[in-house]
Amino acid sequence: MASWEPTILTEDTSPAAKETCTLCELCGHGSRVIWGEGNPAAPIFVVLDNPGARENKEGKPYLCSTRETLQMTAYEVGLNPDSFYISYILKCRPRKAYDKKTARDICIKYLWGQLDKVKPEVVFVLGNVACQAFFGDPTVEVKNIRGRIHEVRNYKTTVSYHPLAIRRRPVLYKYFFEDWELTAKQIQT
């Protein structure tokens, strides 16, 4: 494999009907709908809690530390960027306080629709917030369910820590790496 360099993944176009969603208060946060990024036909569907900033104040795209850590580890376990697609529980980036439960309950329906459309080989959910929404259980914690395969709504599912947690607590990196390895083993090669 060639040496690794982070890349800004291509943003997936949101369905036109979802661009003007007003079902939760996030529509008033001044952010836009971000459906996902990467290869929509990828075998691995990565789920994060919400989109981060994709552009700086001048509107130029940049790669945040979440995506950099995610991509670097995927590369280290032998995957290329075409192997995964990144999407979110929330489809708009929160910019201030909001009713989290209501927003997640509304937005996750969009995520289920995405999954039902593309039918990935495995779903890889990152972070406690995303896991709690995805599993429909507010008590779920990554530390208790990582390292094994789960079945959620007929989707083979793996979980790990959020990439920002890895940056803040490097001791977690070995688990993140192991969970990427487990996820990579689930896809047809």
C-alpha positions in Angstrom: 0.0 0.0 0.0 1.1 3.5 -0.7 1.7 5.9 2.2 -1.4 7.3 3.8 -2.6 10.9 3.4 -5.9 12.2 4.7 -8.4 13.2 2.1 -11.6 15.3 2.1 -14.2 12.7 1.1 -16.8 13.7 -1.5 -20.0 14.9 0.1 -23.1 12.9 -0.8 -26.0 14.9 -2.2 -29.0 15.1 0.2 -32.3 14.1 -1.3 -34.1 17.3 -2.4 -37.1 16.7 -0.1 -34.8 16.5 2.9 -32.9 19.7 2.2 -35.8 21.8 3.6 -36.6 19.6 6.6 -38.2 21.5 9.4 -39.3 18.6 11.6 -36.9 19.6 14.5 -35.3 22.7 15.7 -31.9 22.0 14.1 -33.3 23.6 10.9 -33.0 26.9 12.7 -29.4 26.5 13.7 -28.0 28.0 10.5 -26.4 24.8 9.4 -27.3 22.8 6.3 -28.3 19.2 5.8 -25.3 16.9 5.4 -26.4 13.5 4.3 -23.0 11.8 4.3 -19.6 11.6 2.8 -17.5 9.0 0.9 -18.6 6.1 -1.3 -22.4 5.6 -0.8 -22.1 2.1 -2.2 -19.3 1.1 0.2 -19.6 -2.1 2.2 -19.0 -0.3 5.5 -21.5 2.3 6.7 -19.9 4.4 9.5 -22.3 6.2 11.8 -21.3 9.3 13.8 -23.5 11.4 16.1 -23.6 14.5 13.9 -21.8 16.2 11.1 -18.9 18.5 12.0 -17.8 21.6 10.1 -16.7 20.7 6.6 -15.7 24.3 5.7 -13.7 26.9 7.5 -15.0 30.5 7.9 -13.9 31.3 4.4 -15.9 28.4 3.0 -12.8 26.3 2.1 -13.1 22.6 2.8 -10.9 21.1 5.4 -10.4 17.8 7.1 -11.3 17.7 10.8 -9.5 15.6 13.4 -12.5 13.2 13.6 -12.2 12.3 9.9 -8.4 12.2 10.0 -8.3 9.7 12.9 -11.1 7.6 11.2 -9.3 7.5 7.8 -5.9 6.9 9.3 -7.1 3.9 11.3 -9.1 2.5 8.3 -5.9 2.7 6.2 -3.9 1.0 9.0 -6.2 -2.0 8.9 -5.9 -2.3 5.1 -9.0 -0.4 3.9 -9.1 2.4 1.3 -11.6 5.3 1.3 -13.9 3.5 -1.1 -14.5 0.9 1.5 -16.5 3.1 3.8 -19.2 5.8 3.8 -19.8 8.1 6.7 -23.2 9.3 7.8 -24.8 10.7 11.0 -27.7 10.3 13.4 -28.4 14.0 13.0 -28.4 15.4 9.5 -27.6 19.1 10.6 -24.7 20.3 12.7 -26.0 21.6 16.0 -24.7 25.1 16.8 -26.4 25.7 20.1 -28.5 23.9 22.7 -31.4 21.8 21.4 -33.8 19.1 22.4 -31.5 16.2 21.7 -34.0 13.3 22.2 -36.5 14.9 19.8 -33.9 15.7 17.1 -32.4 12.2 17.3 -35.8 10.5 17.2 -36.7 12.4 14.1 -33.3 12.2 12.3 -32.7 8.5 12.9 -35.6 7.8 10.6 -33.6 9.3 7.8 -30.7 7.1 8.7 -32.8 4.0 8.7 -34.0 5.0 5.2 -30.4 5.4 4.0 -29.4 2.0 5.4 -32.5 0.3 3.8 -31.6 1.9 0.5 -27.9 0.9 0.3 -27.9 -2.2 2.5 -24.3 -2.2 3.6 -22.5 -5.4 4.6 -21.7 -3.9 8.1 -22.6 -0.8 10.1 -19.9 0.7 12.3 -21.3 3.0 15.0 -18.8 5.4 16.7 -19.3 6.9 20.1 -21.8 6.6 23.0 -24.2 9.1 21.6 -24.5 7.5 18.2 -24.7 4.0 19.8 -27.5 5.0 22.2 -29.6 6.4 19.3 -28.8 3.5 16.9 -29.5 0.8 19.5 -32.5 2.7 20.9 -31.2 2.4 24.4 -30.0 5.5 26.4 -28.0 3.3 28.7 -25.7 1.7 26.1 -22.0 2.4 26.5 -19.3 1.6 23.9 -17.0 0.2 26.6 -19.6 -2.5 27.4 -20.5 -3.5 23.8 -17.4 -3.1 21.7 -15.4 -6.0 20.4 -18.2 -8.1 19.1 -20.8 -8.3 16.3 -24.4 -7.1 17.0 -27.5 -7.5 15.0 -29.6 -4.3 14.8 -32.6 -4.2 12.6 -31.1 -7.0 10.5 -27.8 -5.1 10.1 -24.5 -6.6 11.2 -23.2 -3.9 13.5 -19.9 -3.2 15.2 -19.2 -0.3 17.5 -16.2 1.7 18.8 -15.2 4.9 20.5 -15.7 8.2 18.8 -12.5 9.4 17.0 -12.4 12.5 19.2 -12.3 10.3 22.3 -9.3 8.6 20.7 -7.6 12.0 20.2 -8.3 13.0 23.8 -7.4 9.6 25.3 -4.7 7.9 23.1 -4.9 4.8 25.4 -8.2 4.0 23.6 -6.5 3.8 20.2 -5.7 0.1 20.5 -9.5 -0.6 21.0 -10.4 1.6 18.1 -7.9 -0.3 15.9 -9.2 -3.7 17.1 -12.8 -2.6 16.3 -11.8 -1.4 12.8 -10.1 -4.8 12.3 -13.3 -6.6 13.4 -15.4 -4.4 11.1 -13.0 -4.9 8.1 -13.3 -8.7 8.6 -17.0 -8.6 8.1 -16.9 -7.4 4.5 -16.6 -9.5 1.3 -13.2 -9.0 -0.2 
